[in-house]
Amino acid sequence: MAKIVLKDVRKVYGGSVEAIKGVSMDIADGELIVLVGPSGCGKSTLLRMIAGLESISGGEISIGDRVVNDVEPADRDIAMVFQNYALYPHMSVRQNLSYGLKNRNTPKDEIDRRISEAAKALEIEQFLDRKPRQLSGGQRQRVAMGRAIVRKPAAFLFDEPLSNLDAKLRVQMRVEIRRLQRALATTSVYVTHDQMEAMTLADRLVVLNAGRIEQIGSPIDLYERPATTFVATFIGSPSMNLLPHVTGQSAGAGWSLVDSTSLPGNVRTLGIRPEDITVADASLASGGFRGEVRVDAVELVGAESYVHGAFSDGSVIVFRVPGRSRIQIGETLAIAADVKDFHLFDESGQRLEQSDLTLRLQQPVS
């Protein structure tokens, strides 16, 4: 086990294309960090730089207090799990698990012990004598994880390991990965573009955008207090609704702040999570927003429904309705949200605190 430290790490391609723009972070011993962001944001490049598969153009990477900028991948004491499994097709599962250990001249009894432990933990004991082609996708991914586990490395690096699996198996495998990582207490860096996967796995999330870190924090911190509009819309499914706000008035038609609500003058965007919007059949005790929407779509997702609506100017909003909704497409609804659930952002998309917001309420709403 070991901590991983990145100091002003940069990656430049062709002398001018800056893919990673000065990333710095400390990953604690035994912590599971998830790098998340849209395609092309630099998350896989950053992971490959930690692994030594990509050279760095500037900065410093250390693993376990050892600077590894010029250390070969095989000597960094890390193990990687890829999305394409990377198993040797002509070898059995047992041979795939033992191959790396044999190359390191590990004693045979130690190899057998590690394989037995890993196979039991991953529930692949019955597959040890099979070839990869005889396994399902989920079973192959378990073998790939087992090959990393038997190494007992200082750190695990996961490069979108579940992207080739179906939705049900992804859920099962991410629970398995989290359980194993906690049991092994091995420092881990995990890359994914799936924000739901990121939220459920991470001790801390690192949201990347165009080669820069937008925000680092626990999943709940990023959900409840996004630092930018980018994080606000990337973390959460469905994403946060962003409504334009100009000098105390809505910029779009069909919604407005209730009379008692006055936002700080530098607010340019008002964010509201779908679960904080209700069909407006009750008064708002502390002020907030009200609007009227035409229903364009209703998504039933089991115990709740997500309603997609449009204001009169065509701008859209999504809100959650508990239970099996009877709302019909084409129906017009009044919706509302309380001021305490607002997320406020300035012109540059940076978060504003609303600690003094309640002092700006002129009078209670009747």
Secondary structure, 3 states (H helix, E strand, C coil): CCCEEEEEEEEEECCCEEEEEEEEEEECCCCEEEEECCCCCCHHHHHHHHHCCCCCCEEEEEECCEECCCCCHHHCCEEEEECCCCCCCCCCHHHHHHHHHHHCCCCHHHHHHHHHHHHHHHCCHHHCCCCHHHCCHHHHHHHHHHHHHHHCCCEEEEECCCCCCCHHHHHHHHHHHHHHHHHHCCEEEEEECCHHHHHHHCCEEEEEECCEEEEEECHHHHHHCCCEHHHHHHCCCCCCEEEEEECCEECCCCEEECCCCCCCCCCCEEEECHHHEEECCCCCCCCEEEEEEEEEEEEECCCEEEEEEECCCCCEEEEEEECCCCCCCCCEEEEEEEHHHCEEECCCCEEECCCCCHHHCCCCCC
